[in-house]
Amino acid sequence: MDLFERSIRLLGDIVWGPHMLILLLGAGIYLTIRLRFVQLRRFGLSFRLLLGNRDFGESAKERKGDISPFQALAASLAAVIGNGNIAGVCTAIAMGGPGAVFWMWLAAFFGMATKVAEAVLGQKFKITAPDGTIKGGPMYYISHGLGLPWLAGIFAFFMGCKPLFSTTSIQSNSVALVLRTQLGIEPWITGIGLAFLTWLVIIGGIKSIARVAEFLSPIMVFLYITGALITIIIFYHKIPDALSLIFVGAFKPAAVTGGVAGMTIRNAIRYGFSRGAYSNEAGTGTAAVFHASAQTSEPVRQGLIASLDVFIDTLVICTLTALTVLVTGVWNQGITSTEMTAAAFNAAIPWVGGLIVAVSSFLFGYSSLIAVTYYGEISFSYLLGSWIKWPFRWIFCVVIFIGATMKVEEAWSIGDVFNGMMASTNLIGLIGLAGLAAFSVKSYLKKIDSIKTSNIPK
């Protein structure tokens, strides 16, 4: 391990120390209580609103936004369902043991409430830019809602840096790794291909990104879930053992890892929370940017839809990844990242399984790359003005190429640092405006409940 890698990992450990874990989980619990466990009580409603079966009194002419509510979810999912779901879960298990999965689940449950609050506030404080596009995000509700423009500027800086210096590297690196191990493609070739394909989409802005994400998201999710379920079904007799590894490992890591150095409760919690936060991005504020662009006049409607980000990303896809590597036993074979997931799939479906992971990794990484460009340029536009959009897009594609040849540990550690800094500033805004979010949720739910009651035949 060279000096840079040691330094960036140390910085990541500092950022994701006990204070961050307390802040992230504490904010999630606080918002869950303030919103009265809305992620549980109105889980079914969230799906109904997403599918658009009923508008519950919302008028189409009142909707201001650039993309549809479904496209907003698809774009947000494209950003969060990246290689964090394939590689991130594996690095969490490799560094924190199987128990890291339990802490990932816990963070995700409370993170669903956090996402509701982020999307609600993103909608409430969104603005219409001079060019007619909609802009929103934590920088706007921190500045206009809390009256702290200096804190909003700090957040915008880290939110702009994260996709540029972290997401580019993690996604391209993870894709390059699995394509090299499964198909023998050199990383630099993968880097060039990803950079070019990303450039083709992001030059069209949010509407182009949303259209591609709307098409890709369902396909890539279906493909990966199918492969994971086949693997788990073939090794179904190992499911009880896998669950035991997760629950025992959460509190007694040494009992399931044979006393391997570094497998402590602290590491299980640290990597469970940090990789979970990287994967679903609850608390980091990215959801507020995408969902602020949705065409709706009811902020809470989009907030409920946003909570599905976390459910689909972590409680479904990350869980499937964890189970595949645990039931097949590849989690403790000294491999990590997408290589571990490919080995798990290959154990069930020789060669074909690895190919599914390779294709999924490419689609996950590509969709994430095109999506995160948007909140990166929104952040730097907030700080520097709209002129930065085009230079940002070109620089972004160049860094994709560079990231494909980095060490995987360096890429993930850089992501931990930026994610932690985003979360620490965004959560201040969420906690400060929790009362407004809670009032909005309560009023909206009361409104649709009254509409439902009035429609019951007498």
C-alpha positions as CSV (number, residue, x, y, z in Angstrom):
1,M,0.0,0.0,0.0
2,D,1.7,3.3,-1.1
3,L,1.6,6.6,0.7
4,F,-1.3,8.1,-1.3
5,E,-3.5,5.1,-0.7
6,R,-2.7,5.0,3.0
7,S,-3.3,8.7,3.3
8,I,-6.7,8.7,1.5
9,R,-7.8,5.6,3.4
10,L,-6.9,7.3,6.7
11,L,-8.8,10.4,5.7
12,G,-11.8,8.3,4.8
13,D,-11.6,6.6,8.2
14,I,-11.5,10.1,9.9
15,V,-14.5,11.4,7.9
16,W,-16.4,8.2,8.6
17,G,-15.5,8.1,12.3
18,P,-18.1,7.6,15.1
19,H,-19.3,11.2,14.7
20,M,-20.4,10.6,11.1
21,L,-22.1,7.4,12.0
22,I,-24.0,9.0,14.8
23,L,-25.0,12.0,12.7
24,L,-26.2,9.9,9.7
25,L,-28.1,7.3,11.8
26,G,-29.3,10.0,14.3
27,A,-30.7,12.2,11.5
28,G,-32.4,9.2,9.9
29,I,-34.0,8.2,13.2
30,Y,-35.0,11.8,14.0
31,L,-36.6,12.3,10.5
32,T,-38.3,8.9,10.8
33,I,-39.9,10.0,14.0
34,R,-40.8,13.5,12.8
35,L,-42.4,12.0,9.6
36,R,-44.2,9.3,11.7
37,F,-42.5,6.3,10.0
38,V,-43.9,7.4,6.7
39,Q,-41.6,5.0,4.8
40,L,-43.5,2.1,6.4
41,R,-47.0,3.5,6.7
42,R,-47.2,4.8,3.2
43,F,-45.0,2.3,1.4
44,G,-47.8,1.1,-0.9
45,L,-48.9,4.7,-1.7
46,S,-45.3,5.5,-2.9
47,F,-45.6,2.8,-5.6
48,R,-49.1,4.0,-6.6
49,L,-47.9,7.5,-6.9
50,L,-44.9,6.4,-9.0
51,L,-47.1,4.4,-11.4
52,G,-49.4,7.5,-11.7
53,N,-52.6,5.6,-11.2
54,R,-54.1,8.7,-9.4
55,D,-53.0,12.3,-9.1
56,F,-54.9,12.9,-5.8
57,G,-56.1,16.3,-6.7
58,E,-52.9,17.5,-8.4
59,S,-53.6,19.6,-11.5
60,A,-51.4,19.0,-14.6
61,K,-51.1,22.7,-15.4
62,E,-49.6,23.3,-11.9
63,R,-46.7,21.0,-12.5
64,K,-43.4,22.8,-13.0
65,G,-40.3,20.7,-13.9
66,D,-38.2,19.4,-16.7
67,I,-38.9,15.7,-16.4
68,S,-41.7,13.4,-15.3
69,P,-41.9,11.9,-11.8
70,F,-41.0,8.5,-13.1
71,Q,-38.0,9.9,-15.1
72,A,-36.8,11.7,-11.9
73,L,-36.9,8.3,-10.1
74,A,-35.2,6.6,-13.0
75,A,-32.4,9.2,-13.2
76,S,-32.0,9.1,-9.4
77,L,-31.9,5.3,-9.5
78,A,-29.4,5.5,-12.4
79,A,-27.2,7.6,-10.2
80,V,-27.4,5.3,-7.1
81,I,-27.7,1.9,-8.8
82,G,-24.1,1.8,-9.9
83,N,-21.2,-0.5,-9.1
84,G,-21.8,0.4,-5.5
85,N,-24.4,-2.3,-5.7
86,I,-22.0,-4.8,-7.1
87,A,-18.5,-3.7,-6.0
88,G,-19.4,-1.6,-3.0
89,V,-21.2,-4.4,-1.2
90,C,-18.2,-6.7,-1.8
91,T,-15.7,-4.2,-0.6
92,A,-17.8,-3.7,2.5
93,I,-17.8,-7.4,3.2
94,A,-14.1,-7.7,2.4
95,M,-13.2,-4.9,4.8
96,G,-15.8,-5.2,7.5
97,G,-17.0,-8.8,7.3
98,P,-20.5,-10.1,6.5
99,G,-21.9,-8.1,9.5
100,A,-21.4,-4.9,7.4
101,V,-24.6,-6.0,5.5
102,F,-26.7,-5.7,8.7
103,W,-25.6,-2.1,9.3
104,M,-26.2,-1.3,5.6
105,W,-29.8,-2.5,6.1
106,L,-30.3,-0.5,9.2
107,A,-29.0,2.7,7.5
108,A,-31.2,2.0,4.5
109,F,-34.4,1.7,6.6
110,F,-33.9,5.1,8.2
111,G,-32.4,6.4,5.0
112,M,-35.8,6.1,3.3
113,A,-37.2,8.8,5.6
114,T,-34.1,10.9,4.9
115,K,-34.8,10.7,1.2
116,V,-38.4,11.7,1.7
117,A,-37.2,14.9,3.4
118,E,-34.6,15.6,0.8
119,A,-37.0,15.4,-2.1
120,V,-39.7,17.4,-0.4
121,L,-37.3,20.2,0.5
122,G,-35.7,20.0,-3.0
123,Q,-39.1,20.6,-4.6
124,K,-40.1,23.4,-2.1
125,F,-37.0,25.4,-2.7
126,K,-36.4,24.8,-6.4
127,I,-36.0,27.7,-8.7
128,T,-36.5,28.4,-12.4
129,A,-33.2,29.4,-14.1
130,P,-32.9,32.2,-16.7
131,D,-32.8,29.6,-19.4
132,G,-36.1,28.1,-18.2
133,T,-34.7,25.0,-16.6
134,I,-35.4,23.9,-13.1
135,K,-32.7,23.9,-10.5
136,G,-32.9,22.5,-6.9
137,G,-30.9,20.7,-4.3
138,P,-29.5,21.1,-0.8
139,M,-27.6,24.2,-1.7
140,Y,-30.9,25.9,-2.4
141,Y,-32.7,24.8,0.8
142,I,-29.7,25.4,2.9
143,S,-29.3,28.9,1.5
144,H,-32.9,30.0,1.1
145,G,-34.5,27.8,3.8
146,L,-31.9,28.1,6.6
147,G,-30.4,31.4,5.5
148,L,-26.8,29.9,5.4
149,P,-25.4,30.7,2.0
150,W,-21.8,30.0,3.2
151,L,-22.8,26.4,4.2
152,A,-24.7,26.0,0.9
153,G,-21.5,26.9,-0.9
154,I,-19.4,24.4,1.0
155,F,-22.0,21.7,0.2
156,A,-22.1,22.6,-3.5
157,F,-18.3,22.4,-3.7
158,F,-18.2,18.8,-2.3
159,M,-21.2,17.8,-4.4
160,G,-19.5,19.0,-7.5
161,C,-16.2,17.3,-6.6
162,K,-17.8,13.9,-5.8
163,P,-19.0,12.9,-9.2
164,L,-15.9,14.4,-10.9
165,F,-13.2,12.8,-8.7
166,S,-15.0,9.8,-7.2
167,T,-17.9,8.5,-9.2
168,T,-16.0,8.7,-12.4
169,S,-13.1,6.6,-10.9
170,I,-15.3,4.1,-9.0
171,Q,-17.6,3.3,-11.9
172,S,-15.0,3.2,-14.7
173,N,-12.6,1.2,-12.4
174,S,-15.2,-1.3,-11.4
175,V,-16.3,-1.8,-15.0
176,A,-12.7,-2.1,-16.2
177,L,-11.9,-4.7,-13.6
178,V,-14.8,-7.0,-14.4
179,L,-14.3,-6.7,-18.2
180,R,-10.6,-7.5,-17.8
181,T,-11.2,-10.5,-15.6
182,Q,-14.1,-11.9,-17.6
183,L,-13.4,-10.8,-21.2
184,G,-9.7,-9.9,-21.2
185,I,-10.4,-6.3,-22.2
186,E,-7.6,-3.8,-21.2
187,P,-8.7,-1.1,-18.7
188,W,-7.6,1.8,-21.0
189,I,-9.9,0.5,-23.8
190,T,-12.8,0.3,-21.3
191,G,-12.0,3.9,-20.2
192,I,-12.1,5.3,-23.7
193,G,-15.3,3.5,-24.5
194,L,-17.1,4.6,-21.3
195,A,-15.9,8.2,-21.8
196,F,-17.2,8.4,-25.3
197,L,-20.6,6.8,-24.6
198,T,-21.1,9.1,-21.6
199,W,-20.3,12.1,-23.7
200,L,-22.9,11.1,-26.3
201,V,-25.6,11.4,-23.7
202,I,-24.6,14.2,-21.3
203,I,-24.2,16.8,-24.1
204,G,-28.1,16.8,-24.2
205,G,-28.5,17.8,-20.5
206,I,-31.1,16.5,-18.0
207,K,-33.8,15.7,-20.6
208,S,-31.4,13.5,-22.6
209,I,-30.1,11.9,-19.4
210,A,-33.6,11.2,-18.1
211,R,-34.7,9.5,-21.4
212,V,-31.7,7.2,-21.4
213,A,-32.1,6.4,-17.7
214,E,-35.8,5.7,-18.2
215,F,-34.8,3.1,-20.8
216,L,-31.8,1.6,-19.1
217,S,-32.8,1.4,-15.5
218,P,-35.6,-1.2,-15.7
219,I,-33.5,-3.4,-18.1
220,M,-30.3,-3.4,-16.0
221,V,-32.2,-4.0,-12.8
222,F,-34.1,-6.9,-14.3
223,L,-31.0,-8.5,-15.8
224,Y,-29.0,-8.3,-12.5
225,I,-31.8,-9.5,-10.2
226,T,-32.5,-12.5,-12.5
227,G,-28.8,-13.6,-12.3
228,A,-28.7,-13.0,-8.6
229,L,-31.9,-15.0,-7.9
230,I,-30.7,-17.9,-10.0
231,T,-27.4,-18.0,-8.0
232,I,-29.2,-17.8,-4.7
233,I,-31.8,-20.5,-5.7
234,I,-29.0,-22.9,-6.8
235,F,-27.3,-22.4,-3.4
236,Y,-30.6,-22.1,-1.5
237,H,-29.5,-24.6,1.2
238,K,-26.8,-22.1,2.2
239,I,-29.2,-19.2,2.8
240,P,-29.6,-19.9,6.6
241,D,-25.8,-19.9,6.9
242,A,-25.5,-16.6,5.0
243,L,-28.1,-14.9,7.2
244,S,-26.2,-16.3,10.3
245,L,-23.0,-14.7,8.9
246,I,-24.7,-11.4,8.6
247,F,-26.4,-11.2,12.0
248,V,-23.6,-12.8,14.0
249,G,-21.0,-10.9,12.1
250,A,-22.8,-7.6,12.9
251,F,-22.0,-8.0,16.6
252,K,-19.2,-10.7,16.7
253,P,-17.2,-10.4,13.5
254,A,-14.4,-12.6,14.8
255,A,-16.8,-15.4,15.3
256,V,-17.5,-15.7,11.5
257,T,-14.1,-14.6,10.2
258,G,-11.8,-16.7,12.4
259,G,-10.2,-13.7,14.0
260,V,-9.0,-12.1,10.8
261,A,-7.2,-8.9,11.6
262,G,-9.4,-5.8,11.1
263,M,-12.7,-7.7,11.3
264,T,-14.1,-5.7,14.2
265,I,-17.6,-4.4,15.1
266,R,-16.3,-0.9,14.4
267,N,-15.2,-1.9,10.9
268,A,-18.5,-3.7,10.2
269,I,-20.4,-0.6,11.2
270,R,-18.0,1.8,9.4
271,Y,-18.0,0.0,6.1
272,G,-21.7,-1.0,6.3
273,F,-22.7,2.6,6.7
274,S,-20.2,4.2,4.3
275,R,-20.8,1.8,1.5
276,G,-24.5,1.8,2.1
277,A,-24.5,5.6,1.9
278,Y,-22.4,5.5,-1.2
279,S,-24.8,3.1,-2.8
280,N,-28.2,4.7,-2.0
281,E,-26.9,8.2,-1.3
282,A,-29.5,8.8,1.4
283,G,-28.3,11.8,3.4
284,T,-25.9,13.1,0.8
285,G,-28.5,15.3,-0.9
286,T,-28.3,14.0,-4.5
287,A,-31.9,13.0,-4.4
288,A,-33.0,16.6,-3.9
289,V,-31.3,17.6,-7.2
290,F,-33.0,15.0,-9.4
291,H,-36.4,15.0,-7.7
292,A,-36.5,18.8,-7.8
293,S,-36.6,18.6,-11.6
294,A,-39.8,16.4,-11.5
295,Q,-43.0,17.8,-12.9
296,T,-45.2,18.0,-9.9
297,S,-46.9,20.7,-7.8
298,E,-47.0,18.4,-4.7
299,P,-43.5,18.1,-3.1
300,V,-44.6,15.3,-0.8
301,R,-45.7,13.2,-3.8
302,Q,-42.2,13.3,-5.1
303,G,-40.8,12.7,-1.6
304,L,-42.7,9.4,-1.3
305,I,-41.5,8.3,-4.7
306,A,-38.0,9.2,-3.8
307,S,-38.1,6.8,-0.8
308,L,-38.2,4.0,-3.3
309,D,-34.6,4.9,-4.3
310,V,-33.3,3.4,-1.1
311,F,-35.6,0.4,-1.1
312,I,-34.8,-0.7,-4.6
313,D,-31.1,0.1,-4.3
314,T,-30.1,-1.3,-0.9
315,L,-32.9,-3.5,0.5
316,V,-33.3,-5.3,-2.8
317,I,-30.2,-5.1,-5.1
318,C,-27.5,-4.8,-2.4
319,T,-29.1,-7.6,-0.4
320,L,-29.1,-9.8,-3.5
321,T,-25.4,-9.1,-4.1
322,A,-24.5,-9.9,-0.4
323,L,-26.4,-13.1,-0.5
324,T,-24.8,-14.3,-3.7
325,V,-21.3,-13.9,-2.4
326,L,-22.1,-15.4,1.0
327,V,-24.1,-18.4,-0.2
328,T,-21.4,-19.3,-2.7
329,G,-18.6,-18.8,-0.2
330,V,-16.5,-16.5,-2.4
331,W,-16.5,-13.6,0.2
332,N,-13.4,-14.9,2.0
333,Q,-11.3,-16.0,-0.9
334,G,-9.1,-12.9,-1.0
335,I,-10.9,-11.2,-3.9
336,T,-13.1,-8.1,-3.8
337,S,-15.0,-5.6,-5.9
338,T,-16.8,-6.8,-9.1
339,E,-14.4,-9.7,-9.3
340,M,-16.0,-11.2,-6.1
341,T,-19.5,-10.9,-7.5
342,A,-18.5,-12.4,-10.9
343,A,-16.9,-15.4,-9.0
344,A,-20.2,-15.9,-7.1
345,F,-22.3,-15.8,-10.3
346,N,-19.8,-18.1,-12.0
347,A,-20.1,-20.6,-9.2
348,A,-23.8,-21.0,-10.0
349,I,-23.8,-20.4,-13.8
350,P,-20.2,-21.1,-15.1
351,W,-19.0,-18.4,-17.5
352,V,-22.6,-17.1,-18.2
353,G,-22.8,-15.8,-14.6
354,G,-19.6,-13.8,-15.0
355,L,-20.9,-12.4,-18.3
356,I,-24.1,-11.3,-16.6
357,V,-22.0,-9.5,-14.0
358,A,-19.8,-7.9,-16.7
359,V,-22.9,-6.6,-18.6
360,S,-24.6,-5.5,-15.4
361,S,-21.5,-3.7,-14.2
362,F,-21.2,-1.9,-17.5
363,L,-24.8,-0.9,-17.5
364,F,-24.8,0.1,-13.8
365,G,-21.6,2.0,-14.3
366,Y,-22.6,3.7,-17.5
367,S,-26.1,4.8,-16.2
368,S,-24.5,6.1,-13.0
369,L,-21.9,8.1,-15.0
370,I,-24.5,9.8,-17.2
371,A,-26.7,10.6,-14.3
372,V,-24.3,12.0,-11.8
373,T,-23.0,14.5,-14.4
374,Y,-26.2,16.4,-13.8
375,Y,-25.8,17.1,-10.1
376,G,-22.1,17.8,-10.6
377,E,-22.8,20.5,-13.1
378,I,-25.7,21.9,-11.1
379,S,-23.4,22.2,-8.1
380,F,-20.6,24.0,-10.0
381,S,-23.2,26.2,-11.8
382,Y,-24.4,27.3,-8.3
383,L,-20.9,28.3,-7.4
384,L,-19.5,29.6,-10.7
385,G,-22.5,30.2,-13.1
386,S,-24.0,28.4,-16.0
387,W,-20.9,28.8,-18.2
388,I,-19.2,26.0,-16.3
389,K,-21.5,23.3,-17.7
390,W,-19.7,22.6,-21.0
391,P,-16.2,22.6,-19.5
392,F,-17.4,20.3,-16.7
393,R,-18.8,17.8,-19.1
394,W,-15.6,17.5,-21.1
395,I,-13.4,17.3,-17.9
396,F,-15.8,14.7,-16.5
397,C,-15.3,12.4,-19.6
398,V,-11.5,12.8,-19.4
399,V,-11.5,11.7,-15.7
400,I,-13.6,8.6,-16.6
401,F,-10.7,7.4,-18.7
402,I,-8.1,8.1,-16.0
403,G,-10.3,6.4,-13.3
404,A,-10.4,3.1,-15.3
405,T,-6.7,2.6,-14.6
406,M,-6.7,3.5,-10.9
407,K,-6.4,1.1,-8.0
408,V,-9.8,0.0,-6.8
409,E,-9.1,0.8,-3.1
410,E,-8.0,4.3,-3.9
411,A,-11.2,5.0,-5.9
412,W,-13.4,3.8,-3.1
413,S,-11.5,5.7,-0.4
414,I,-11.9,9.0,-2.4
415,G,-15.6,8.3,-2.7
416,D,-15.9,7.8,1.1
417,V,-14.3,11.2,1.8
418,F,-16.5,13.2,-0.6
419,N,-19.7,11.3,0.4
420,G,-19.0,12.0,4.1
421,M,-18.4,15.7,3.5
422,M,-21.6,16.0,1.5
423,A,-23.6,14.2,4.1
424,S,-22.3,16.2,7.1
425,T,-23.3,19.5,5.5
426,N,-26.6,18.3,4.0
427,L,-27.8,16.7,7.2
428,I,-27.5,20.1,9.0
429,G,-30.0,21.5,6.4
430,L,-32.3,18.5,6.8
431,I,-32.4,18.7,10.6
432,G,-32.9,22.4,10.5
433,L,-35.8,22.2,8.1
434,A,-37.3,18.9,9.5
435,G,-40.3,20.8,10.9
436,L,-41.2,22.2,7.5
437,A,-40.8,18.7,5.9
438,A,-42.9,17.1,8.6
439,F,-45.7,19.7,8.2
440,S,-45.7,19.3,4.5
441,V,-46.0,15.5,4.7
442,K,-48.7,15.6,7.3
443,S,-50.8,18.1,5.3
444,Y,-50.4,16.2,2.0
445,L,-51.4,12.8,3.6
446,K,-54.4,14.5,5.3
447,K,-55.4,15.9,1.9
448,I,-55.2,12.6,0.0
449,D,-56.9,10.7,2.8
450,S,-59.8,13.1,2.6
451,I,-60.0,12.6,-1.2
452,K,-60.0,8.9,-0.7
453,T,-62.8,9.1,1.8
454,S,-64.9,11.4,-0.4
455,N,-64.7,8.9,-3.3
456,I,-66.1,6.0,-1.2
457,P,-69.6,5.2,-2.5
458,K,-72.3,6.1,0.1
